Amino acid sequence: MFCNQCEQTAGGTGCTKSGVCGKNEDIQSLQDILLYGLKGMAAYAYHAGELGAKDGLVDAFMHEALFKTVTNVSFDLGRHIDMVMKCGMMNLRAMELLDKAHTGKFGNPIPTEVETGTRKGPGILVTGHDLLDLYELLKQTEGTGINVYTHSEMLPAHAYPVLRKFKHLVGNYGGAWQEQKKEFKEFTGAILATTNCVLIPPENTYIDRLFTIGVTGVPGAAHLNTRDFSAVIQKAKSLPQLPEAPGKKIMTGFHHTAILGIADKVVAAVKAGKIKRFFLIGGCDGAKPGRNYYTELAERVPKDCVILTLACGKYRFNKLDFGNIDGIPRLLDIGQCNNAYSAIQVALALSKAFNCPVNSLPLSIVLSWFEQKAVAILLTLLTLDIKGIRVGPTPPAFITPNVLKVLQDKFDLKLITNAEADMKDMLKTP
Ligand code: SF4
């Protein structure tokens, strides 16, 4: 947001007019939060739209909210706060819309064991979040002898009945997005990037076998304007075969419909004192130091507690063996970042089962943030008045101390410290 008086960032350090335009850092911060939230929400609304699901209220809100960020439109802090909160609520609608579109087209996810590593033969690796791209690719590669692999956030695709019926969807390869320069170099097949998080390949590595589609784009990589994957298939056939190199098996597919299917068992285990607490540890992963916190935290979760996870932050710990409690896995991978909707449905179902508000449940939420969808999800959780959430590894640079204080005072939002201290603190919470 630029000031029309001093032509610097409004209310920023470059202001030469003593804030005469009436803007200040806090309004700027709230507008930035709103913009980040809208970007995240746009991703969910876009995916839903591609599957034919639209919501006029979501679209209208996006127009109104963007309009609220133009120059000299509002100097009212309270109205900006209201808009940020409304963004959280509208993001819940967008995530619900996408969840219904996904399950309507691909069925309700079923907990599924997924192979990692590679199988002998030509291969295509699909990264990003777009299940429709994956579906169309699977249809076009059926019977060609090409194996299709999911990468990172595509992992939950293996749990959807319509997608898992394709026998050549053989496994999940690699970890979170920040490892892709190394992992894509090692994966000798073709690679399809459907959404973020895609990186620019290092020179002379895999640019000639990287394809982008939809919103993605990488200079030098072939871009597909439609879901005709002939070029990707041709490329995969021309490349050296991948080796037979099996890895560890991992579980995914604990969508809320799957967890609610075993709700009786979960409630009985809690009532019998066999499950003492739930930890939701998830969100976007990132490359900066400090994210080992999430591995360490997951490792410190006591044996009588269950971990719910989602998004690519789970690659910090999803290959560890957590065992189970009375047949209930101690690590439940709910899905992609948009499946935060499922996590909310699970929390609401638990609050109903135990006849108490969500904030009184034995549930601790620890989120990692990196990009805009994580901001939208955090706003949704705050809009639902969920308190005591921990976020990390650092506060977003666009949140001013004043705005952070408002969030801390109103929602008891906390920044992560260290895994040992935070775990002790969470276990003290009733
Ligand atoms: S969860 Fe976030 S960081 Fe991870 S791939 Fe998705 S958008 Fe990127």
Residues whose N, C-alpha, C, O or C-beta is under 5 A from the ligand:
A	BS01	SF4	E153 W177 N196 C197 G283 C284 D285 A311 C312 C337 F370 E371
